Amino acid sequence: MKGTAIARRPGEASTARRKSDEHRSPVRVFEHLVADGPDAVIYADAAGFIRYWNAAATRIFGFAEREAIGVRLDLIIPERLRSRHWERYDKVMGGAQSRYGRPTGLDRVYDPSVSR
């Protein structure tokens, strides 16, 4: 019914808009991209324990989220590469620059376990 006005109680329209805006908030969009995107997203803490594991990680690595959460990254690192990996990982977690750049501090900005 084009052009037909619908009577609303005071505040009703703003509530609907607020819910719509919350659905499109940058945090919600980010969470959706991380959870449902085609790429594996794995978050590990400074000690190397997996704290976040998305559906694509399950598809790519073959481990369910419940199998990966709380387990060290050794789960997905080939045994022959582990000593070299942990040597560099520990240095970078200690503040050294990696070949990918400086540590970002994302663990202080976004902690996926908080939204669980």
C-alpha positions in Angstrom: 0.0 0.0 0.0 2.2 2.8 -1.3 1.8 6.1 0.5 -0.2 4.6 3.4 0.8 5.8 6.8 0.7 3.4 9.7 -0.1 4.9 13.1 2.5 4.0 15.7 2.7 4.6 19.4 5.3 7.1 20.6 8.8 5.4 20.6 7.7 2.4 18.6 9.4 3.6 15.3 12.6 4.5 17.1 12.7 1.0 18.8 12.4 -0.7 15.4 15.1 1.5 14.0 17.4 0.9 17.0 17.0 -2.9 16.5 17.8 -2.5 12.8 20.9 -0.3 13.6 22.1 -2.8 16.2 21.9 -5.6 13.6 24.1 -3.6 11.3 26.6 -2.4 13.9 30.3 -2.8 12.9 30.8 -5.2 15.7 27.9 -7.4 14.6 29.1 -7.3 11.0 32.7 -8.2 12.1 31.4 -11.1 14.2 29.4 -12.4 11.3 32.4 -12.2 8.9 34.6 -14.0 11.3 32.1 -16.7 12.3 30.7 -17.4 8.8 33.4 -16.3 6.4 35.1 -18.8 4.0 38.5 -18.4 5.7 39.7 -20.1 8.8 39.9 -17.7 11.7 41.8 -19.0 14.7 42.6 -16.9 17.7 45.3 -18.1 20.1 46.3 -16.5 23.4 49.9 -15.5 24.2 50.6 -19.1 25.5 49.5 -20.6 22.2 46.1 -22.0 23.4 43.3 -21.8 20.9 40.5 -19.5 22.2 38.5 -19.0 19.0 37.8 -21.4 16.1 35.3 -20.7 13.4 33.4 -23.0 11.1 35.8 -22.6 8.2 38.6 -23.8 10.5 36.6 -26.9 11.1 36.1 -27.4 7.4 39.8 -26.8 6.5 41.5 -28.5 9.4 39.0 -31.2 10.2 38.7 -30.5 14.0 35.4 -29.4 15.5 35.4 -26.3 17.6 34.9 -28.3 20.8 38.1 -30.3 19.9 40.2 -27.2 19.3 39.2 -24.7 22.0 41.7 -24.9 24.9 44.2 -26.9 22.9 47.6 -25.5 21.8 48.3 -24.6 18.2 50.2 -27.9 17.9 46.9 -29.3 16.8 47.4 -27.7 13.4 51.2 -27.3 13.2 53.0 -30.2 11.6 55.4 -31.8 14.0 58.5 -31.1 12.0 57.7 -27.3 12.1 56.7 -27.0 15.8 60.1 -26.2 17.4 60.8 -23.4 14.8 57.2 -22.1 15.2 57.3 -21.9 19.0 60.7 -20.3 19.0 59.4 -17.4 16.9 56.0 -17.4 18.5 57.5 -16.9 21.9 59.7 -14.1 20.7 56.9 -12.3 19.0 54.6 -12.7 22.0 57.5 -11.2 24.0 57.3 -8.1 21.8 59.8 -8.8 19.0 58.8 -7.9 15.5 57.7 -10.7 13.2 58.2 -10.8 9.5 54.5 -9.9 9.2 54.9 -6.7 11.3 54.7 -5.6 14.9 52.4 -7.2 17.4 49.0 -5.6 17.1 47.7 -6.0 20.7 44.4 -7.3 19.3 44.0 -9.4 22.4 43.4 -6.2 24.3 40.9 -4.9 21.7 38.8 -7.8 20.9 38.5 -10.9 23.1 36.2 -13.4 21.3 35.7 -15.3 24.6 33.8 -12.3 26.0 31.1 -12.6 23.3 30.5 -16.3 23.9 
